[in-house]
Amino acid sequence: MSVRRQIDAEDYDIHGLRYSAASELAAVGCSDDLIAAITGHTTASMVRKYAGTARQKVRAIEAQKLRK
């Protein structure tokens, strides 16, 4: 809570912040190791769980580009 106060994010829970961070980092192409370093996840499966949707969107965009 002290960190959330410092960044004026008291209305957000830590789970939501971790999920957002993982998603945004995955969307820009960060590896699981880099994402875990930011989010604090200790297993690759948890990183994949939270980064999965963002990575799927990136793959879909790339696939659509190949169709042109």
C-alpha angles and dihedrals in degrees: 000000000000091000091047089053091051092054095038093245101123092131091062126079122225093244092058092048092050091048092050092047093050092048095048094046092049091049091058093048105261117161123244090255093055092046091050090050089059101036098038094232110156099201131058090223091063092049090050091049093056097035096043100090093048092048091049090054091050091050091049092052091049091049092051091052090056091056093064 
